[in-house]
Amino acid sequence: MRLTATSDRASLMHLAGRFALILLCVGLIAIHMPFWGLLLPVPGVLIVVLFTLEYECTHRTLFRQGWINEVVGRICGFLLVLPFGWFLAFHLLHHRLTNQPGLFPEPDGPTPETYRDWVWLVSGLPYWISEARLLIDLARRRMPSTQS
């Protein structure tokens, strides 16, 4: 029970630690500390991991106070270029339509069959191209299709 209890204080401390670590890494890179190039991927990974916080905020499980979940979700969404309001609606569809062929809102991309396909997938480029298209569609007030 204690592991699943929400705590505003504990969650805010964790969040502050995460942001402090990101800022520390960026600062060390900015001052060109010795071997600073080795740190380059670290802030990116730490920022991407903010998705787990945004996700938990959609379920309102990170903080006891609902408004804190909303604020933190929006901050994480901004940093990830994944708008919280849109992700919240999308995630609701995810739960409502899971395992319903033709309705499930997540793309069923082909499984990589060659090394080249795998490299393309893990490069992250398909994801960022998809996110850029989504952002443009949302800016134009177009809702993407829920069809796969």
N, CA, C and O atoms as a GROMACS GRO file, in nm:
protein
  592
    1MET      N    1   0.082  -0.119   0.000
    1MET     CA    2   0.000   0.000   0.000
    1MET      C    3   0.086   0.125   0.000
    1MET      O    4   0.056   0.222  -0.069
    2ARG      N    5   0.194   0.124   0.077
    2ARG     CA    6   0.280   0.241   0.088
    2ARG      C    7   0.348   0.275  -0.045
    2ARG      O    8   0.371   0.393  -0.074
    3LEU      N    9   0.380   0.173  -0.125
    3LEU     CA   10   0.445   0.197  -0.253
    3LEU      C   11   0.353   0.265  -0.353
    3LEU      O   12   0.401   0.334  -0.443
    4THR      N   13   0.223   0.247  -0.340
    4THR     CA   14   0.130   0.306  -0.436
    4THR      C   15   0.067   0.435  -0.384
    4THR      O   16  -0.011   0.498  -0.456
    5ALA      N   17   0.098   0.475  -0.262
    5ALA     CA   18   0.042   0.599  -0.208
    5ALA      C   19   0.105   0.718  -0.278
    5ALA      O   20   0.225   0.722  -0.302
    6THR      N   21   0.021   0.817  -0.311
    6THR     CA   22   0.073   0.938  -0.376
    6THR      C   23   0.118   1.037  -0.270
    6THR      O   24   0.059   1.046  -0.162
    7SER      N   25   0.221   1.110  -0.302
    7SER     CA   26   0.275   1.211  -0.211
    7SER      C   27   0.321   1.330  -0.293
    7SER      O   28   0.411   1.317  -0.376
    8ASP      N   29   0.260   1.444  -0.270
    8ASP     CA   30   0.303   1.565  -0.341
    8ASP      C   31   0.448   1.597  -0.310
    8ASP      O   32   0.526   1.628  -0.400
    9ARG      N   33   0.485   1.588  -0.183
    9ARG     CA   34   0.621   1.624  -0.142
    9ARG      C   35   0.725   1.532  -0.206
    9ARG      O   36   0.822   1.579  -0.266
   10ALA      N   37   0.705   1.402  -0.194
   10ALA     CA   38   0.802   1.306  -0.250
   10ALA      C   39   0.811   1.320  -0.402
   10ALA      O   40   0.921   1.316  -0.458
   11SER      N   41   0.697   1.338  -0.467
   11SER     CA   42   0.698   1.351  -0.613
   11SER      C   43   0.764   1.481  -0.657
   11SER      O   44   0.838   1.483  -0.756
   12LEU      N   45   0.738   1.590  -0.584
   12LEU     CA   46   0.803   1.717  -0.618
   12LEU      C   47   0.954   1.710  -0.595
   12LEU      O   48   1.031   1.769  -0.672
   13MET      N   49   0.997   1.640  -0.491
   13MET     CA   50   1.141   1.622  -0.466
   13MET      C   51   1.204   1.542  -0.580
   13MET      O   52   1.313   1.576  -0.627
   14HIS      N   53   1.137   1.437  -0.623
   14HIS     CA   54   1.187   1.356  -0.735
   14HIS      C   55   1.196   1.441  -0.861
   14HIS      O   56   1.296   1.436  -0.934
   15LEU      N   57   1.093   1.520  -0.887
   15LEU     CA   58   1.090   1.607  -1.004
   15LEU      C   59   1.202   1.710  -0.998
   15LEU      O   60   1.270   1.733  -1.098
   16ALA      N   61   1.222   1.771  -0.882
   16ALA     CA   62   1.329   1.869  -0.866
   16ALA      C   63   1.466   1.803  -0.890
   16ALA      O   64   1.553   1.863  -0.953
   17GLY      N   65   1.482   1.682  -0.841
   17GLY     CA   66   1.608   1.610  -0.864
   17GLY      C   67   1.631   1.580  -1.011
   17GLY      O   68   1.743   1.592  -1.060
   18ARG      N   69   1.525   1.542  -1.080
   18ARG     CA   70   1.536   1.514  -1.224
   18ARG      C   71   1.577   1.639  -1.300
   18ARG      O   72   1.669   1.634  -1.382
   19PHE      N   73   1.510   1.752  -1.273
   19PHE     CA   74   1.544   1.877  -1.342
   19PHE      C   75   1.684   1.925  -1.304
   19PHE      O   76   1.756   1.979  -1.388
   20ALA      N   77   1.722   1.906  -1.178
   20ALA     CA   78   1.858   1.946  -1.134
   20ALA      C   79   1.963   1.865  -1.209
   20ALA      O   80   2.066   1.920  -1.250
   21LEU      N   81   1.939   1.737  -1.228
   21LEU     CA   82   2.033   1.652  -1.300
   21LEU      C   83   2.044   1.695  -1.447
   21LEU      O   84   2.154   1.697  -1.503
   22ILE      N   85   1.931   1.728  -1.508
   22ILE     CA   86   1.932   1.776  -1.646
   22ILE      C   87   2.014   1.905  -1.655
   22ILE      O   88   2.100   1.918  -1.741
   23LEU      N   89   1.986   1.999  -1.565
   23LEU     CA   90   2.057   2.128  -1.567
   23LEU      C   91   2.206   2.110  -1.538
   23LEU      O   92   2.289   2.178  -1.598
   24LEU      N   93   2.241   2.019  -1.447
   24LEU     CA   94   2.382   1.992  -1.417
   24LEU      C   95   2.453   1.941  -1.542
   24LEU      O   96   2.561   1.989  -1.576
   25CYS      N   97   2.394   1.844  -1.610
   25CYS     CA   98   2.455   1.789  -1.732
   25CYS      C   99   2.471   1.898  -1.839
   25CYS      O  100   2.577   1.910  -1.901
   26VAL      N  101   2.366   1.977  -1.859
   26VAL     CA  102   2.372   2.083  -1.959
   26VAL      C  103   2.478   2.185  -1.920
   26VAL      O  104   2.552   2.234  -2.005
   27GLY      N  105   2.487   2.217  -1.791
   27GLY     CA  106   2.589   2.312  -1.743
   27GLY      C  107   2.729   2.260  -1.765
   27GLY      O  108   2.817   2.336  -1.808
   28LEU      N  109   2.753   2.133  -1.737
   28LEU     CA  110   2.886   2.074  -1.756
   28LEU      C  111   2.923   2.073  -1.905
   28LEU      O  112   3.040   2.093  -1.941
   29ILE      N  113   2.826   2.051  -1.989
   29ILE     CA  114   2.851   2.055  -2.133
   29ILE      C  115   2.882   2.199  -2.175
   29ILE      O  116   2.974   2.224  -2.253
   30ALA      N  117   2.804   2.293  -2.121
   30ALA     CA  118   2.821   2.435  -2.159
   30ALA      C  119   2.958   2.489  -2.121
   30ALA      O  120   3.014   2.572  -2.193
   31ILE      N  121   3.013   2.443  -2.009
   31ILE     CA  122   3.145   2.494  -1.968
   31ILE      C  123   3.259   2.410  -2.028
   31ILE      O  124   3.376   2.432  -1.998
   32HIS      N  125   3.224   2.315  -2.111
   32HIS     CA  126   3.321   2.228  -2.178
   32HIS      C  127   3.416   2.160  -2.079
   32HIS      O  128   3.538   2.164  -2.094
   33MET      N  129   3.357   2.097  -1.979
   33MET     CA  130   3.441   2.022  -1.884
   33MET      C  131   3.516   1.914  -1.961
   33MET      O  132   3.474   1.877  -2.071
   34PRO      N  133   3.624   1.861  -1.907
   34PRO     CA  134   3.697   1.756  -1.978
   34PRO      C  135   3.603   1.639  -2.014
   34PRO      O  136   3.522   1.595  -1.932
   35PHE      N  137   3.617   1.592  -2.135
   35PHE     CA  138   3.536   1.482  -2.187
   35PHE      C  139   3.386   1.518  -2.193
   35PHE      O  140   3.301   1.430  -2.183
   36TRP      N  141   3.355   1.646  -2.208
   36TRP     CA  142   3.216   1.692  -2.211
   36TRP      C  143   3.135   1.625  -2.322
   36TRP      O  144   3.014   1.607  -2.309
   37GLY      N  145   3.201   1.588  -2.430
   37GLY     CA  146   3.131   1.524  -2.541
   37GLY      C  147   3.064   1.394  -2.501
   37GLY      O  148   2.963   1.356  -2.559
   38LEU      N  149   3.120   1.326  -2.401
   38LEU     CA  150   3.061   1.200  -2.355
   38LEU      C  151   2.926   1.224  -2.286
   38LEU      O  152   2.843   1.134  -2.277
   39LEU      N  153   2.906   1.346  -2.237
   39LEU     CA  154   2.780   1.379  -2.169
   39LEU      C  155   2.668   1.416  -2.264
   39LEU      O  156   2.552   1.423  -2.223
   40LEU      N  157   2.699   1.440  -2.391
   40LEU     CA  158   2.597   1.490  -2.484
   40LEU      C  159   2.466   1.410  -2.486
   40LEU      O  160   2.360   1.471  -2.486
   41PRO      N  161   2.470   1.278  -2.487
   41PRO     CA  162   2.341   1.207  -2.492
   41PRO      C  163   2.265   1.208  -2.360
   41PRO      O  164   2.144   1.183  -2.359
   42VAL      N  165   2.332   1.235  -2.249
   42VAL     CA  166   2.269   1.221  -2.118
   42VAL      C  167   2.150   1.314  -2.097
   42VAL      O  168   2.044   1.265  -2.057
   43PRO      N  169   2.160   1.446  -2.123
   43PRO     CA  170   2.042   1.529  -2.105
   43PRO      C  171   1.926   1.487  -2.195
   43PRO      O  172   1.810   1.495  -2.155
   44GLY      N  173   1.957   1.442  -2.316
   44GLY     CA  174   1.851   1.396  -2.406
   44GLY      C  175   1.776   1.277  -2.349
   44GLY      O  176   1.653   1.272  -2.354
   45VAL      N  177   1.850   1.182  -2.294
   45VAL     CA  178   1.787   1.064  -2.234
   45VAL      C  179   1.704   1.106  -2.113
   45VAL      O  180   1.592   1.059  -2.094
   46LEU      N  181   1.759   1.195  -2.030
   46LEU     CA  182   1.686   1.240  -1.912
   46LEU      C  183   1.558   1.315  -1.949
   46LEU      O  184   1.457   1.304  -1.880
   47ILE      N  185   1.563   1.391  -2.057
   47ILE     CA  186   1.443   1.463  -2.102
   47ILE      C  187   1.340   1.365  -2.157
   47ILE      O  188   1.221   1.377  -2.128
   48VAL      N  189   1.385   1.268  -2.236
   48VAL     CA  190   1.291   1.169  -2.292
   48VAL      C  191   1.224   1.091  -2.180
   48VAL      O  192   1.106   1.055  -2.191
   49VAL      N  193   1.297   1.064  -2.073
   49VAL     CA  194   1.239   0.990  -1.961
   49VAL      C  195   1.130   1.072  -1.891
   49VAL      O  196   1.052   1.017  -1.813
   50LEU      N  197   1.125   1.203  -1.918
   50LEU     CA  198   1.015   1.284  -1.863
   50LEU      C  199   0.880   1.235  -1.915
   50LEU      O  200   0.775   1.267  -1.858
   51PHE      N  201   0.882   1.156  -2.023
   51PHE     CA  202   0.757   1.101  -2.073
   51PHE      C  203   0.688   1.017  -1.966
   51PHE      O  204   0.565   1.018  -1.956
   52THR      N  205   0.766   0.945  -1.885
   52THR     CA  206   0.703   0.863  -1.781
   52THR      C  207   0.628   0.953  -1.682
   52THR      O  208   0.524   0.914  -1.630
   53LEU      N  209   0.682   1.072  -1.656
   53LEU     CA  210   0.614   1.164  -1.566
   53LEU      C  211   0.486   1.217  -1.631
   53LEU      O  212   0.382   1.226  -1.566
   54GLU      N  213   0.495   1.254  -1.760
   54GLU     CA  214   0.376   1.302  -1.831
   54GLU      C  215   0.269   1.192  -1.831
   54GLU      O  216   0.151   1.220  -1.808
   55TYR      N  217   0.310   1.071  -1.856
   55TYR     CA  218   0.218   0.957  -1.858
   55TYR      C  219   0.149   0.941  -1.723
   55TYR      O  220   0.026   0.929  -1.717
   56GLU      N  221   0.226   0.942  -1.616
   56GLU     CA  222   0.167   0.927  -1.482
   56GLU      C  223   0.073   1.042  -1.451
   56GLU      O  224  -0.027   1.024  -1.382
   57CYS      N  225   0.105   1.161  -1.501
   57CYS     CA  226   0.017   1.276  -1.479
   57CYS      C  227  -0.117   1.258  -1.551
   57CYS      O  228  -0.219   1.308  -1.503
   58THR      N  229  -0.119   1.187  -1.664
   58THR     CA  230  -0.246   1.163  -1.733
   58THR      C  231  -0.336   1.073  -1.647
   58THR      O  232  -0.458   1.086  -1.651
   59HIS      N  233  -0.275   0.984  -1.572
   59HIS     CA  234  -0.351   0.895  -1.484
   59HIS      C  235  -0.374   0.957  -1.346
   59HIS      O  236  -0.444   0.900  -1.262
   60ARG      N  237  -0.316   1.074  -1.324
   60ARG     CA  238  -0.324   1.145  -1.196
   60ARG      C  239  -0.273   1.059  -1.081
   60ARG      O  240  -0.332   1.056  -0.972
   61THR      N  241  -0.163   0.988  -1.106
   61THR     CA  242  -0.105   0.902  -1.004
   61THR      C  243   0.026   0.955  -0.947
   61THR      O  244   0.079   0.899  -0.852
   62LEU      N  245   0.078   1.062  -1.005
   62LEU     CA  246   0.208   1.112  -0.958
   62LEU      C  247   0.193   1.200  -0.834
   62LEU      O  248   0.273   1.191  -0.741
   63PHE      N  249   0.091   1.285  -0.834
   63PHE     CA  250   0.069   1.378  -0.723
   63PHE      C  251  -0.070   1.358  -0.666
   63PHE      O  252  -0.162   1.320  -0.737
   64ARG      N  253  -0.084   1.384  -0.539
   64ARG     CA  254  -0.214   1.374  -0.473
   64ARG      C  255  -0.308   1.484  -0.523
   64ARG      O  256  -0.427   1.459  -0.545
   65GLN      N  257  -0.254   1.606  -0.541
   65GLN     CA  258  -0.334   1.719  -0.588
   65GLN      C  259  -0.346   1.712  -0.741
   65GLN      O  260  -0.245   1.709  -0.811
   66GLY      N  261  -0.468   1.710  -0.791
   66GLY     CA  262  -0.491   1.700  -0.935
   66GLY      C  263  -0.429   1.814  -1.014
   66GLY      O  264  -0.379   1.792  -1.124
   67TRP      N  265  -0.432   1.935  -0.960
   67TRP     CA  266  -0.380   2.049  -1.034
   67TRP      C  267  -0.228   2.040  -1.052
   67TRP      O  268  -0.175   2.091  -1.150
   68ILE      N  269  -0.159   1.975  -0.957
   68ILE     CA  270  -0.013   1.959  -0.973
   68ILE      C  271   0.014   1.861  -1.087
   68ILE      O  272   0.106   1.882  -1.166
   69ASN      N  273  -0.065   1.754  -1.096
   69ASN     CA  274  -0.052   1.661  -1.209
   69ASN      C  275  -0.068   1.736  -1.341
   69ASN      O  276   0.007   1.713  -1.436
   70GLU      N  277  -0.166   1.826  -1.345
   70GLU     CA  278  -0.193   1.904  -1.467
   70GLU      C  279  -0.074   1.994  -1.502
   70GLU      O  280  -0.031   1.997  -1.618
   71VAL      N  281  -0.021   2.067  -1.406
   71VAL     CA  282   0.090   2.159  -1.431
   71VAL      C  283   0.215   2.083  -1.474
   71VAL      O  284   0.279   2.118  -1.572
   72VAL      N  285   0.249   1.979  -1.399
   72VAL     CA  286   0.369   1.900  -1.432
   72VAL      C  287   0.352   1.831  -1.567
   72VAL      O  288   0.446   1.824  -1.646
   73GLY      N  289   0.233   1.779  -1.593
   73GLY     CA  290   0.206   1.717  -1.723
   73GLY      C  291   0.228   1.815  -1.837
   73GLY      O  292   0.286   1.781  -1.940
   74ARG      N  293   0.181   1.939  -1.818
   74ARG     CA  294   0.198   2.041  -1.922
   74ARG      C  295   0.345   2.080  -1.940
   74ARG      O  296   0.390   2.102  -2.053
   75ILE      N  297   0.420   2.090  -1.831
   75ILE     CA  298   0.562   2.123  -1.841
   75ILE      C  299   0.637   2.012  -1.915
   75ILE      O  300   0.715   2.038  -2.006
   76CYS      N  301   0.612   1.887  -1.875
   76CYS     CA  302   0.677   1.774  -1.943
   76CYS      C  303   0.637   1.769  -2.090
   76CYS      O  304   0.720   1.746  -2.177
   77GLY      N  305   0.509   1.790  -2.117
   77GLY     CA  306   0.461   1.789  -2.255
   77GLY      C  307   0.528   1.896  -2.338
   77GLY      O  308   0.562   1.873  -2.454
   78PHE      N  309   0.547   2.014  -2.280
   78PHE     CA  310   0.615   2.122  -2.352
   78PHE      C  311   0.759   2.084  -2.384
   78PHE      O  312   0.805   2.102  -2.497
   79LEU      N  313   0.830   2.030  -2.285
   79LEU     CA  314   0.970   1.991  -2.306
   79LEU      C  315   0.984   1.878  -2.407
   79LEU      O  316   1.085   1.868  -2.477
   80LEU      N  317   0.884   1.791  -2.414
   80LEU     CA  318   0.888   1.677  -2.505
   80LEU      C  319   0.825   1.706  -2.640
   80LEU      O  320   0.826   1.621  -2.729
   81VAL      N  321   0.769   1.826  -2.657
   81VAL     CA  322   0.693   1.862  -2.777
   81VAL      C  323   0.580   1.760  -2.796
   81VAL      O  324   0.553   1.715  -2.908
   82LEU      N  325   0.514   1.726  -2.686
   82LEU     CA  326   0.403   1.633  -2.685
   82LEU      C  327   0.295   1.695  -2.597
   82LEU      O  328   0.288   1.667  -2.478
   83PRO      N  329   0.210   1.781  -2.656
   83PRO     CA  330   0.114   1.858  -2.576
   83PRO      C  331   0.031   1.770  -2.482
   83PRO      O  332  -0.027   1.670  -2.523
   84PHE      N  333   0.029   1.811  -2.356
   84PHE     CA  334  -0.037   1.732  -2.252
   84PHE      C  335  -0.186   1.711  -2.280
   84PHE      O  336  -0.236   1.599  -2.266
   85GLY      N  337  -0.256   1.816  -2.320
   85GLY     CA  338  -0.399   1.803  -2.347
   85GLY      C  339  -0.426   1.702  -2.457
   85GLY      O  340  -0.518   1.621  -2.448
   86TRP      N  341  -0.345   1.708  -2.563
   86TRP     CA  342  -0.362   1.613  -2.673
   86TRP      C  343  -0.328   1.472  -2.626
   86TRP      O  344  -0.401   1.377  -2.655
   87PHE      N  345  -0.217   1.457  -2.552
   87PHE     CA  346  -0.177   1.325  -2.507
   87PHE      C  347  -0.281   1.266  -2.413
   87PHE      O  348  -0.307   1.145  -2.417
   88LEU      N  349  -0.342   1.349  -2.330
   88LEU     CA  350  -0.446   1.302  -2.239
   88LEU      C  351  -0.564   1.244  -2.318
   88LEU      O  352  -0.613   1.135  -2.286
   89ALA      N  353  -0.608   1.315  -2.420
   89ALA     CA  354  -0.719   1.266  -2.504
   89ALA      C  355  -0.677   1.140  -2.580
   89ALA      O  356  -0.755   1.044  -2.590
   90PHE      N  357  -0.557   1.140  -2.634
   90PHE     CA  358  -0.506   1.025  -2.708
   90PHE      C  359  -0.497   0.903  -2.617
   90PHE      O  360  -0.534   0.792  -2.656
   91HIS      N  361  -0.449   0.925  -2.495
   91HIS     CA  362  -0.431   0.813  -2.403
   91HIS      C  363  -0.566   0.755  -2.361
   91HIS      O  364  -0.577   0.635  -2.339
   92LEU      N  365  -0.667   0.841  -2.349
   92LEU     CA  366  -0.801   0.791  -2.321
   92LEU      C  367  -0.848   0.699  -2.434
   92LEU      O  368  -0.905   0.593  -2.408
   93LEU      N  369  -0.825   0.741  -2.559
   93LEU     CA  370  -0.858   0.654  -2.673
   93LEU      C  371  -0.779   0.523  -2.667
   93LEU      O  372  -0.832   0.416  -2.697
   94HIS      N  373  -0.654   0.533  -2.628
   94HIS     CA  374  -0.569   0.414  -2.615
   94HIS      C  375  -0.636   0.312  -2.522
   94HIS      O  376  -0.642   0.194  -2.554
   95HIS      N  377  -0.684   0.359  -2.407
   95HIS     CA  378  -0.748   0.268  -2.313
   95HIS      C  379  -0.884   0.219  -2.362
   95HIS      O  380  -0.922   0.104  -2.340
   96ARG      N  381  -0.956   0.305  -2.427
   96ARG     CA  382  -1.090   0.270  -2.474
   96ARG      C  383  -1.086   0.173  -2.593
   96ARG      O  384  -1.173   0.086  -2.605
   97LEU      N  385  -0.987   0.188  -2.681
   97LEU     CA  386  -0.988   0.114  -2.808
   97LEU      C  387  -0.879   0.008  -2.821
   97LEU      O  388  -0.860  -0.047  -2.930
   98THR      N  389  -0.808  -0.021  -2.714
   98THR     CA  390  -0.702  -0.122  -2.720
   98THR      C  391  -0.757  -0.254  -2.772
   98THR      O  392  -0.863  -0.299  -2.731
   99ASN      N  393  -0.682  -0.314  -2.862
   99ASN     CA  394  -0.717  -0.444  -2.922
   99ASN      C  395  -0.845  -0.442  -3.005
   99ASN      O  396  -0.910  -0.546  -3.021
  100GLN      N  397  -0.880  -0.328  -3.057
  100GLN     CA  398  -0.994  -0.319  -3.148
  100GLN      C  399  -0.940  -0.281  -3.286
  100GLN      O  400  -0.920  -0.163  -3.314
  101PRO      N  401  -0.915  -0.382  -3.372
  101PRO     CA  402  -0.854  -0.356  -3.503
  101PRO      C  403  -0.930  -0.248  -3.581
  101PRO      O  404  -1.053  -0.246  -3.584
  102GLY      N  405  -0.854  -0.158  -3.642
  102GLY     CA  406  -0.911  -0.050  -3.722
  102GLY      C  407  -0.953   0.070  -3.640
  102GLY      O  408  -0.980   0.176  -3.696
  103LEU      N  409  -0.959   0.055  -3.508
  103LEU     CA  410  -0.998   0.166  -3.422
  103LEU      C  411  -0.885   0.211  -3.330
  103LEU      O  412  -0.881   0.327  -3.287
  104PHE      N  413  -0.794   0.120  -3.299
  104PHE     CA  414  -0.686   0.151  -3.206
  104PHE      C  415  -0.602   0.264  -3.262
  104PHE      O  416  -0.556   0.255  -3.376
  105PRO      N  417  -0.581   0.373  -3.185
  105PRO     CA  418  -0.518   0.493  -3.240
  105PRO      C  419  -0.367   0.489  -3.256
  105PRO      O  420  -0.309   0.586  -3.302
  106GLU      N  421  -0.303   0.382  -3.219
  106GLU     CA  422  -0.158   0.378  -3.233
  106GLU      C  423  -0.121   0.307  -3.362
  106GLU      O  424  -0.179   0.204  -3.397
  107PRO      N  425  -0.024   0.362  -3.433
  107PRO     CA  426   0.014   0.300  -3.560
  107PRO      C  427   0.077   0.163  -3.539
  107PRO      O  428   0.156   0.142  -3.446
  108ASP      N  429   0.042   0.072  -3.625
  108ASP     CA  430   0.103  -0.061  -3.623
  108ASP      C  431   0.208  -0.064  -3.732
  108ASP      O  432   0.186  -0.117  -3.841
  109GLY      N  433   0.323  -0.006  -3.702
  109GLY     CA  434   0.430  -0.002  -3.800
  109GLY      C  435   0.482  -0.142  -3.829
  109GLY      O  436   0.470  -0.232  -3.746
  110PRO      N  437   0.538  -0.159  -3.946
  110PRO     CA  438   0.592  -0.292  -3.977
  110PRO      C  439   0.710  -0.326  -3.888
  110PRO      O  440   0.789  -0.238  -3.850
  111THR      N  441   0.722  -0.452  -3.855
  111THR     CA  442   0.836  -0.499  -3.779
  111THR      C  443   0.959  -0.493  -3.868
  111THR      O  444   0.954  -0.539  -3.982
  112PRO      N  445   1.069  -0.438  -3.820
  112PRO     CA  446   1.189  -0.432  -3.904
  112PRO      C  447   1.232  -0.572  -3.948
  112PRO      O  448   1.243  -0.664  -3.868
  113GLU      N  449   1.255  -0.585  -4.079
  113GLU     CA  450   1.294  -0.715  -4.132
  113GLU      C  451   1.440  -0.720  -4.173
  113GLU      O  452   1.496  -0.829  -4.190
  114THR      N  453   1.502  -0.604  -4.190
  114THR     CA  454   1.643  -0.599  -4.226
  114THR      C  455   1.718  -0.514  -4.125
  114THR      O  456   1.658  -0.440  -4.047
  115TYR      N  457   1.848  -0.526  -4.127
  115TYR     CA  458   1.932  -0.445  -4.038
  115TYR      C  459   1.910  -0.296  -4.067
  115TYR      O  460   1.903  -0.215  -3.975
  116ARG      N  461   1.898  -0.262  -4.194
  116ARG     CA  462   1.875  -0.123  -4.233
  116ARG      C  463   1.742  -0.071  -4.177
  116ARG      O  464   1.735   0.041  -4.126
  117ASP      N  465   1.636  -0.153  -4.185
  117ASP     CA  466   1.506  -0.116  -4.127
  117ASP      C  467   1.518  -0.093  -3.977
  117ASP      O  468   1.460   0.000  -3.922
  118TRP      N  469   1.594  -0.180  -3.912
  118TRP     CA  470   1.611  -0.170  -3.767
  118TRP      C  471   1.685  -0.042  -3.731
  118TRP      O  472   1.646   0.029  -3.638
  119VAL      N  473   1.792  -0.012  -3.804
  119VAL     CA  474   1.869   0.111  -3.778
  119VAL      C  475   1.779   0.233  -3.796
  119VAL      O  476   1.783   0.325  -3.715
  120TRP      N  477   1.698   0.234  -3.901
  120TRP     CA  478   1.605   0.345  -3.926
  120TRP      C  479   1.509   0.360  -3.808
  120TRP      O  480   1.485   0.472  -3.762
  121LEU      N  481   1.454   0.249  -3.760
  121LEU     CA  482   1.360   0.254  -3.649
  121LEU      C  483   1.425   0.306  -3.521
  121LEU      O  484   1.372   0.396  -3.456
  122VAL      N  485   1.539   0.250  -3.483
  122VAL     CA  486   1.602   0.290  -3.357
  122VAL      C  487   1.671   0.425  -3.365
  122VAL      O  488   1.711   0.481  -3.263
  123SER      N  489   1.685   0.479  -3.485
  123SER     CA  490   1.742   0.614  -3.497
  123SER      C  491   1.650   0.718  -3.434
  123SER      O  492   1.694   0.827  -3.397
  124GLY      N  493   1.523   0.683  -3.422
  124GLY     CA  494   1.426   0.776  -3.367
  124GLY      C  495   1.366   0.868  -3.472
  124GLY      O  496   1.269   0.939  -3.444
  125LEU      N  497   1.421   0.869  -3.593
  125LEU     CA  498   1.371   0.959  -3.697
  125LEU      C  499   1.224   0.934  -3.733
  125LEU      O  500   1.150   1.030  -3.748
  126PRO      N  501   1.180   0.808  -3.746
  126PRO     CA  502   1.037   0.789  -3.774
  126PRO      C  503   0.948   0.852  -3.667
  126PRO      O  504   0.843   0.910  -3.698
  127TYR      N  505   0.989   0.841  -3.543
  127TYR     CA  506   0.912   0.901  -3.433
  127TYR      C  507   0.907   1.053  -3.446
  127TYR      O  508   0.800   1.112  -3.438
  128TRP      N  509   1.023   1.116  -3.467
  128TRP     CA  510   1.026   1.262  -3.473
  128TRP      C  511   0.957   1.316  -3.597
  128TRP      O  512   0.896   1.423  -3.593
  129ILE      N  513   0.964   1.244  -3.708
  129ILE     CA  514   0.890   1.284  -3.829
  129ILE      C  515   0.740   1.279  -3.799
  129ILE      O  516   0.666   1.370  -3.834
  130SER      N  517   0.697   1.171  -3.734
  130SER     CA  518   0.557   1.156  -3.697
  130SER      C  519   0.514   1.266  -3.601
  130SER      O  520   0.404   1.321  -3.615
  131GLU      N  521   0.597   1.299  -3.503
  131GLU     CA  522   0.564   1.404  -3.406
  131GLU      C  523   0.557   1.541  -3.474
  131GLU      O  524   0.470   1.622  -3.440
  132ALA      N  525   0.647   1.568  -3.568
  132ALA     CA  526   0.644   1.696  -3.640
  132ALA      C  527   0.515   1.707  -3.721
  132ALA      O  528   0.451   1.812  -3.722
  133ARG      N  529   0.476   1.600  -3.788
  133ARG     CA  530   0.350   1.600  -3.864
  133ARG      C  531   0.231   1.622  -3.772
  133ARG      O  532   0.140   1.698  -3.804
  134LEU      N  533   0.232   1.554  -3.657
  134LEU     CA  534   0.124   1.570  -3.560
  134LEU      C  535   0.116   1.714  -3.512
  134LEU      O  536   0.007   1.771  -3.505
  135LEU      N  537   0.229   1.773  -3.478
  135LEU     CA  538   0.232   1.911  -3.430
  135LEU      C  539   0.178   2.007  -3.534
  135LEU      O  540   0.103   2.100  -3.502
  136ILE      N  541   0.215   1.986  -3.660
  136ILE     CA  542   0.164   2.071  -3.770
  136ILE      C  543   0.013   2.052  -3.784
  136ILE      O  544  -0.060   2.150  -3.800
  137ASP      N  545  -0.033   1.927  -3.779
  137ASP     CA  546  -0.178   1.902  -3.788
  137ASP      C  547  -0.253   1.970  -3.674
  137ASP      O  548  -0.358   2.030  -3.695
  138LEU      N  549  -0.199   1.959  -3.554
  138LEU     CA  550  -0.266   2.021  -3.439
  138LEU      C  551  -0.266   2.173  -3.451
  138LEU      O  552  -0.364   2.238  -3.416
  139ALA      N  553  -0.156   2.231  -3.501
  139ALA     CA  554  -0.149   2.376  -3.520
  139ALA      C  555  -0.251   2.422  -3.623
  139ALA      O  556  -0.303   2.534  -3.614
  140ARG      N  557  -0.279   2.337  -3.720
  140ARG     CA  558  -0.380   2.369  -3.822
  140ARG      C  559  -0.520   2.330  -3.778
  140ARG      O  560  -0.616   2.338  -3.854
  141ARG      N  561  -0.531   2.286  -3.652
  141ARG     CA  562  -0.659   2.244  -3.593
  141ARG      C  563  -0.719   2.124  -3.664
  141ARG      O  564  -0.841   2.112  -3.676
  142ARG      N  565  -0.633   2.036  -3.711
  142ARG     CA  566  -0.677   1.910  -3.771
  142ARG      C  567  -0.648   1.798  -3.673
  142ARG      O  568  -0.537   1.786  -3.622
  143MET      N  569  -0.748   1.718  -3.647
  143MET     CA  570  -0.726   1.601  -3.560
  143MET      C  571  -0.680   1.486  -3.645
  143MET      O  572  -0.741   1.456  -3.748
  144PRO      N  573  -0.573   1.420  -3.605
  144PRO     CA  574  -0.528   1.304  -3.683
  144PRO      C  575  -0.632   1.193  -3.677
  144PRO      O  576  -0.711   1.184  -3.583
  145SER      N  577  -0.629   1.111  -3.777
  145SER     CA  578  -0.721   0.998  -3.785
  145SER      C  579  -0.691   0.900  -3.674
  145SER      O  580  -0.575   0.884  -3.635
  146THR      N  581  -0.792   0.833  -3.622
  146THR     CA  582  -0.770   0.727  -3.524
  146THR      C  583  -0.749   0.593  -3.592
  146THR      O  584  -0.730   0.491  -3.526
  147GLN      N  585  -0.752   0.594  -3.725
  147GLN     CA  586  -0.729   0.469  -3.798
  147GLN      C  587  -0.581   0.440  -3.802
  147GLN      O  588  -0.500   0.532  -3.809
  148SER      N  589  -0.545   0.312  -3.798
  148SER     CA  590  -0.404   0.271  -3.806
  148SER      C  591  -0.356   0.288  -3.948
  148SER      O  592  -0.240   0.259  -3.976
   0.00000   0.00000   0.00000
